[in-house]
Amino acid sequence: MEPTENHVIGEIRRAEIEGHDEARVAVFPTKKSGLPFLKENNAWGFVRVGSEFEYVAIYVTGDVRQVLYFATVQDVLLPEEADLERSPLSYVDRDEISEGKMVIQFEPGSVYELEDPVPFETKYPQSLQYTTLGALRTAETTDDML
C-alpha cells in the first residue's frame, strides 16, 4: 500500500530533538508495511498502551533493523475517533483491531525520520517498550536504550 500523503516533515538528528531527558518515549516495532499508516495519518495505530508518554519512536524490523522515526504525541484515541485517511479495516484485519487498541495521534509537523537512526545490536522491541528521551538521544545501539 502506498501512502496517500506523507506527514514526515524531514530528517532530524537525535541530539536536536527538544525536550527533557527524562521524558518518556514509547518505542513501537513495525514492518515496512506499517509505514504507510504512519506517513498518511500523522499517527500510529491499533496498539495497546499501558501508561502515558510524550513521544513515539518507531523501530523498523526486517532488513532495516533501526529506530528510524520519531514523533511528538498529541492524543491517544479510540480507532473510531481518529481522523484516518482510510477505514481502519483497510489497514488491518478485523481481528487485529480488538478491544483496547488505540490510535496515537501526533502533533502536526512533528513526525521526523531520524538522520542518525539507532541501529540494532542484540535488543529490539518485539512489542511496546519504553525508554527516555535522553537514552534515545545518546544511544549508540538499541541495547543502550531498551
C-alpha positions as CSV (number, residue, x, y, z in Angstrom):
1,M,0.0,0.0,0.0
2,E,1.4,3.4,-0.9
3,P,0.6,6.3,1.4
4,T,-1.8,8.9,0.1
5,E,0.1,11.7,1.9
6,N,3.4,11.9,3.7
7,H,3.4,13.7,7.1
8,V,7.1,13.0,7.6
9,I,8.4,16.6,7.5
10,G,12.0,15.8,7.1
11,E,15.0,14.5,8.9
12,I,16.3,15.3,12.4
13,R,19.4,14.4,14.3
14,R,18.6,12.8,17.7
15,A,20.7,15.4,19.5
16,E,18.4,18.1,18.0
17,I,15.2,16.7,19.5
18,E,13.9,19.2,22.1
19,G,12.6,18.0,25.5
20,H,13.6,16.8,28.9
21,D,16.0,13.9,29.1
22,E,13.5,12.1,31.5
23,A,10.6,12.4,29.0
24,R,9.0,9.1,28.3
25,V,9.3,7.6,24.8
26,A,7.1,4.7,23.6
27,V,9.1,2.5,21.2
28,F,6.9,0.5,18.8
29,P,8.1,-2.1,16.3
30,T,6.8,-2.3,12.7
31,K,7.4,-4.0,9.5
32,K,7.9,-1.7,6.4
33,S,4.3,-2.5,5.5
34,G,3.2,-0.4,8.6
35,L,4.9,2.8,7.4
36,P,2.1,4.0,5.1
37,F,-0.2,4.2,8.1
38,L,2.4,6.4,9.9
39,K,3.0,8.6,6.9
40,E,-0.5,9.3,5.7
41,N,-2.2,9.6,9.1
42,N,0.3,11.5,11.2
43,A,-0.4,8.8,13.7
44,W,0.5,5.3,14.9
45,G,-2.3,2.8,15.2
46,F,-4.0,-0.2,16.7
47,V,-1.8,-0.6,19.7
48,R,-2.3,-1.2,23.4
49,V,-0.8,1.4,25.7
50,G,-0.3,0.9,29.4
51,S,0.8,4.4,30.5
52,E,1.3,7.9,29.4
53,F,4.2,9.0,27.2
54,E,5.2,12.2,25.4
55,Y,7.0,10.8,22.3
56,V,6.9,7.8,20.0
57,A,9.9,6.2,18.3
58,I,9.3,3.6,15.6
59,Y,11.7,0.6,15.2
60,V,11.5,-0.8,11.7
61,T,12.1,-4.6,11.6
62,G,13.2,-6.8,8.7
63,D,16.3,-5.7,6.7
64,V,16.1,-2.1,8.2
65,R,16.6,-3.0,11.9
66,Q,16.8,0.6,13.2
67,V,14.8,3.1,15.3
68,L,14.0,5.2,12.3
69,Y,11.1,7.6,13.1
70,F,10.2,9.9,15.9
71,A,7.1,12.0,16.7
72,T,5.5,14.0,19.5
73,V,2.2,12.7,20.9
74,Q,-0.8,14.9,20.7
75,D,-3.6,12.5,21.8
76,V,-4.4,8.8,22.3
77,L,-7.8,7.9,20.7
78,L,-10.1,5.0,20.0
79,P,-9.8,4.0,16.4
80,E,-13.3,5.2,15.6
81,E,-12.5,8.6,17.0
82,A,-9.3,9.0,15.0
83,D,-9.3,11.0,11.7
84,L,-7.8,8.4,9.4
85,E,-7.2,8.7,5.7
86,R,-8.8,5.2,5.2
87,S,-11.2,3.0,7.1
88,P,-9.3,1.2,10.0
89,L,-10.2,-2.1,8.4
90,S,-8.3,-1.2,5.2
91,Y,-5.0,-1.2,7.3
92,V,-5.5,-4.4,9.3
93,D,-7.8,-7.4,9.6
94,R,-10.9,-7.0,11.8
95,D,-9.4,-9.4,14.3
96,E,-6.4,-7.2,14.8
97,I,-8.4,-4.2,16.0
98,S,-9.5,-5.8,19.2
99,E,-10.9,-4.0,22.2
100,G,-8.4,-1.8,24.0
101,K,-6.3,-1.0,20.9
102,M,-5.8,2.7,20.3
103,V,-4.5,5.2,17.8
104,I,-1.8,7.6,18.8
105,Q,-2.3,11.0,17.1
106,F,0.9,13.1,16.7
107,E,1.2,16.8,16.9
108,P,1.1,18.4,13.4
109,G,4.6,18.8,12.0
110,S,6.3,16.5,14.5
111,V,7.0,13.3,12.5
112,Y,10.6,13.0,11.5
113,E,12.8,10.4,10.0
114,L,16.0,10.1,12.1
115,E,19.1,11.3,10.3
116,D,21.1,9.2,12.7
117,P,18.8,6.2,13.3
118,V,19.6,3.8,16.3
119,P,20.9,0.5,14.8
120,F,20.1,-2.9,16.2
121,E,22.7,-4.7,18.3
122,T,21.1,-7.5,20.3
123,K,17.9,-6.0,21.8
124,Y,14.9,-4.8,19.8
125,P,11.2,-4.1,20.8
126,Q,9.1,-7.2,19.9
127,S,6.2,-5.2,21.3
128,L,5.8,-1.8,23.0
129,Q,8.7,-0.8,25.2
130,Y,9.5,2.4,26.9
131,T,12.7,4.4,27.1
132,T,13.6,8.0,27.9
133,L,14.3,10.9,25.5
134,G,17.8,11.1,27.0
135,A,18.5,7.4,26.3
136,L,17.2,7.8,22.7
137,R,19.4,10.8,22.1
138,T,22.6,9.2,23.2
139,A,22.2,5.5,22.3
140,E,24.8,4.1,20.0
141,T,22.7,0.9,19.5
142,T,19.3,-0.4,20.5
143,D,21.0,-2.1,23.5
144,D,21.7,1.4,25.0
145,M,18.1,2.5,25.0
146,L,16.0,-0.7,25.6
